[in-house]
């Protein structure tokens, strides 16, 4: 079925109704699971009173997660800039969107976290990339779907504790926002891996210089050559890590992702500006791989801004990567992070 604006509105209404009905059914179903069907260590489902108390705790945290309106920094006062639009790109390591609330435990992680921050006053935008290994607070849930509190883990896991659909995206938004001192995030746009070739080919390919050795996974990506990525080459370029370069920190891959995005986004904006139906056709093709809280009009507007606004830089918080008990962990330099947040989200008074 082709997507149009009327379809989006109708689906939005039906989805809202389904979410209310379906949410109640799913919670009830989870609570009725027999212990014998749960994994070892899953524990027993909580009582209704305990679930309600846990949900109230979660809601209290969400309600209090608001940006600080005014900050004193280096002798000056900074006010939160309300004239921003902030879009969070989430890239997960699944092939297509799967509802794990139905199909089992979600194991998908958010390998790419990229904020597009549009400054409507300056007509500029900045891309802020968050390392997937960043240690951050996030919502945690037990096997039965009951909120159990905040935990501090790699931020990529914020997507993992829910169904893999809207609720996973919302918890990822929360984790990223909290990490950045509760900044406002306007919308999210989540894609799975199979979306990469679709987007890449929609602009006719993206030209990059190959700076790593891809011989083990894609011999067509020859180190030192400048090529226009086509099809699966794009996924190999932005996702390849351990088999490409012996760098468990994710830093090298993040650099490639920034290079790719800085070329791709203006091309998407140009395509949208020159073809009124480009975005609609693209979103139709992306639908099996996409979860978003945006309407088609909102997504079209975001893409247009990549053409109309000037890129003011692609940055990533400074910090250190260390080997944790099992996996890599990234810890931000708090002083540098605070300055970055003030520079991006606040205005000097």
C-alpha positions in Angstrom: 0.0 0.0 0.0 1.3 3.4 -0.9 1.7 5.9 1.8 -0.1 9.3 1.5 -1.0 12.0 4.0 -4.6 10.7 4.4 -3.2 7.2 5.1 -0.8 8.6 7.6 -3.5 10.4 9.5 -5.8 7.4 9.5 -3.0 5.0 10.6 -2.1 7.5 13.3 -5.7 7.4 14.7 -6.0 3.7 14.5 -2.5 3.2 15.9 -3.5 5.3 18.9 -6.6 3.2 19.5 -4.7 0.0 19.0 -1.9 1.1 21.4 -4.4 1.7 24.2 -6.2 -1.6 23.7 -3.1 -3.6 22.7 -1.1 -2.2 25.6 -3.7 -3.4 28.2 -3.9 -6.8 26.5 -0.1 -7.2 26.3 0.5 -6.2 30.0 -2.3 -8.6 31.1 -0.8 -11.3 28.9 2.7 -10.8 30.3 1.5 -10.9 33.9 -0.3 -14.2 33.2 2.9 -16.0 31.9 3.7 -19.1 33.8 7.1 -19.2 35.4 7.9 -22.4 33.5 7.8 -20.5 30.2 10.2 -17.8 31.3 14.0 -18.1 31.1 16.0 -19.2 34.1 16.3 -16.2 36.4 13.4 -14.3 35.0 11.5 -14.2 38.3 7.8 -14.1 38.9 5.5 -11.5 37.5 4.6 -8.8 40.0 1.1 -8.2 41.4 -1.1 -5.5 39.9 -0.3 -3.1 42.8 3.4 -3.6 42.4 3.2 -3.0 38.6 1.2 0.2 39.2 3.7 1.4 41.7 6.6 0.7 39.3 4.8 2.5 36.5 4.2 5.5 38.8 8.0 5.6 39.6 8.7 5.6 35.9 6.2 8.3 35.2 7.7 10.5 38.0 11.1 10.3 36.3 9.7 11.1 32.9 7.7 14.1 34.2 10.7 15.5 35.9 13.0 15.1 32.9 12.9 18.7 31.7 15.9 20.8 30.5 17.2 23.4 32.9 15.9 26.7 31.8 18.8 28.8 32.9 22.5 27.9 33.6 25.3 29.9 35.0 28.6 29.1 33.2 32.0 30.9 33.4 30.4 34.0 35.0 27.6 34.3 32.3 23.9 33.3 32.2 22.6 31.0 29.5 19.0 30.4 28.7 17.7 27.2 27.1 17.0 27.8 23.4 13.4 26.9 22.6 13.8 27.8 18.9 15.4 24.5 18.1 14.2 21.3 16.4 16.0 18.2 17.4 15.7 14.9 15.5 17.2 11.7 16.8 18.4 9.2 14.3 18.5 5.6 15.7 20.1 2.8 13.7 19.5 -0.7 15.1 21.2 -3.9 14.3 18.2 -5.7 13.0 17.4 -6.4 9.3 13.8 -5.2 9.6 11.4 -4.0 12.2 10.4 -6.8 14.5 7.8 -6.6 17.3 9.6 -8.5 20.1 6.6 -8.0 22.4 5.1 -10.7 20.3 8.1 -12.7 19.0 10.2 -12.9 22.2 13.1 -11.1 23.9 14.4 -8.1 22.0 18.2 -8.4 21.4 18.5 -5.4 18.9 20.8 -2.6 20.0 21.1 1.0 18.8 24.4 1.0 17.0 23.9 4.5 15.6 22.7 7.5 17.7 22.9 10.8 15.8 21.1 14.0 16.8 20.3 16.6 14.1 20.0 19.9 15.9 18.3 22.6 13.7 18.8 26.2 14.8 15.8 28.0 13.3 17.3 31.5 14.2 20.6 30.9 12.5 19.3 28.5 9.8 22.1 26.1 10.6 22.2 22.5 11.8 24.7 20.5 13.8 25.1 16.7 13.9 25.9 15.4 17.4 27.0 11.7 17.4 26.7 9.7 20.5 29.0 6.7 21.0 27.0 3.5 21.3 29.3 2.4 24.2 28.5 5.6 26.2 27.6 4.7 29.8 24.3 6.3 30.5 21.2 6.0 32.7 18.3 4.2 31.1 14.9 2.6 31.9 15.1 -1.1 32.8 12.4 -3.7 32.7 12.1 -7.3 33.8 11.1 -10.3 31.6 7.5 -9.6 32.3 7.7 -6.0 31.0 7.5 -4.3 34.4 9.7 -1.3 35.0 12.4 -2.1 37.6 14.3 1.2 37.8 17.2 3.1 36.2 20.4 1.3 35.4 23.7 2.6 34.0 24.8 0.7 30.9 26.0 1.2 27.3 23.4 3.6 25.8 22.9 1.2 22.8 21.0 -1.1 25.2 18.3 1.5 25.9 16.5 0.1 22.8 16.8 -3.5 24.0 14.5 -3.7 27.1 11.2 -3.1 25.3 9.4 -4.5 22.2 11.7 -3.1 19.5 9.1 -0.7 18.3 7.9 2.7 19.5 8.5 1.9 23.2 12.1 1.0 22.5 12.6 4.2 20.6 11.0 6.3 23.3 13.3 4.8 25.9 16.3 5.5 23.7 15.1 9.1 23.4 14.9 9.2 27.2 18.4 7.8 27.6 20.0 10.2 25.1 18.1 13.2 26.5 19.1 12.4 30.1 22.7 11.9 29.1 22.6 15.4 27.6 21.2 17.0 30.8 17.5 16.4 29.8 17.5 18.4 26.5 14.3 18.4 24.5 14.2 15.9 21.6 11.5 16.8 19.1 11.2 13.5 17.2 12.9 10.2 16.5 13.5 8.4 13.3 14.6 4.8 13.7 15.9 2.5 10.9 17.2 -1.0 10.7 20.2 -2.2 8.7 18.4 -3.1 5.5 17.3 0.6 5.1 20.9 1.7 4.4 21.1 0.5 0.8 17.6 1.8 0.1 18.5 5.4 1.3 21.9 5.2 -0.4 20.4 4.2 -3.8 17.7 6.8 -3.5 20.3 9.6 -4.1 22.2 7.6 -6.7 25.0 6.6 -4.4 27.3 8.4 -2.0 30.9 9.2 -2.8 33.5 8.5 -0.2 37.2 7.8 0.1 38.0 4.3 1.5 40.5 4.8 4.3 40.2 1.3 5.9 40.9 -2.3 4.8 37.5 -3.8 3.9 39.1 -6.8 2.1 37.6 -9.4 4.5 34.0 -8.3 4.1 33.9 -6.4 0.7 36.8 -6.6 -1.7 35.1 -3.9 -3.9 36.0 -1.3 -1.2 39.7 -0.8 -2.0 41.7 1.2 0.5 42.8 4.5 -0.9 40.2 4.7 -3.7 37.4 7.2 -4.0 34.2 5.5 -5.1 30.5 6.0 -5.2 28.9 3.5 -2.8 26.1 1.4 -4.2 23.7 -1.1 -2.6 25.3 -3.2 0.1 28.6 -1.3 -0.2 27.0 1.5 1.8 26.1 -0.9 4.7 29.5 -2.4 4.7 31.1 1.1 4.8 29.0 2.4 7.7 28.7 -0.8 9.8 32.0 -2.7 9.3 34.1 -2.7 12.5 36.2 -5.5 13.9 36.7 -7.3 10.6 37.7 -3.9 9.0 40.0 -2.4 11.6 41.2 -3.9 14.9 39.4 -1.1 17.0 37.0 -2.4 19.6 36.2 1.2 20.7 33.8 2.0 17.9 35.7 5.3 17.3 36.9 4.5 13.8 33.5 3.4 12.6 31.9 6.6 14.1 34.3 8.6 11.9 33.2 6.7 8.8 29.6 7.3 9.7 30.1 11.0 10.1 31.8 11.1 6.7 28.9 9.3 5.1 26.2 11.3 6.8 27.8 14.7 5.9 27.6 13.7 2.2 24.2 11.9 2.3 22.1 14.5 4.1 22.5 17.4 1.8 21.8 15.1 -1.2 18.6 14.0 0.4 17.7 17.7 0.9 18.4 18.5 -2.7 16.3 15.6 -3.9 13.4 16.7 -1.8 13.7 20.3 -3.0 13.7 19.2 -6.6 11.0 16.6 -6.4 7.8 17.1 -4.4 7.1 13.3 -4.2 10.7 12.2 -3.5 10.2 12.0 0.3 6.9 10.2 0.0 8.3 7.5 -2.3 11.4 7.1 -0.1 9.3 6.7 3.1 7.1 4.1 1.3 10.2 2.0 0.5 11.5 2.4 4.0 8.3 1.4 5.8 9.4 -2.2 6.6 12.6 -0.9 8.2 11.3 2.3 9.9 9.8 3.3 13.2 9.1 7.0 13.8 6.9 9.4 15.7 6.9 11.8 12.7 4.2 12.4 10.2 5.2 12.5 6.5 5.0 16.3 6.5 7.4 16.5 9.5 9.9 14.1 7.9 9.7 16.0 4.6 10.3 19.2 6.5 13.4 17.7 8.3 14.9 16.5 5.0 14.2 19.9 3.4 16.1 21.6 6.2 19.2 19.5 5.4 19.2 21.4 2.1 18.0 24.8 3.3 20.1 25.0 6.4 23.9 25.2 6.6 25.8 22.4 8.3 27.6 23.9 11.3 29.6 20.8 12.1 29.6 17.1 13.0 30.8 16.5 16.6 30.9 13.8 19.2 31.4 14.2 23.0 35.0 13.8 24.2 35.9 11.1 26.6 37.7 7.8 27.1 36.9 4.2 26.0 37.9 1.5 28.5 37.4 -2.3 28.6 34.6 -3.1 31.1 34.0 -6.4 32.8 32.7 -7.8 29.4 32.3 -5.0 26.9 33.8 -1.6 25.9 32.6 1.4 27.9 32.8 5.0 26.9 32.9 7.7 29.6 32.4 11.3 28.6 34.6 14.2 29.8 31.9 15.9 32.0 33.4 19.4 31.7 33.7 19.1 27.9 30.2 17.6 27.7 28.6 20.4 29.6 30.3 23.0 27.3 29.1 21.1 24.3 25.5 21.1 25.6 25.6 24.8 26.4 27.1 25.7 23.0 24.4 23.7 21.2 21.2 24.1 23.3 21.6 27.4 25.2 21.9 31.1 24.3 24.0 33.6 26.2 22.0 36.3 27.9 
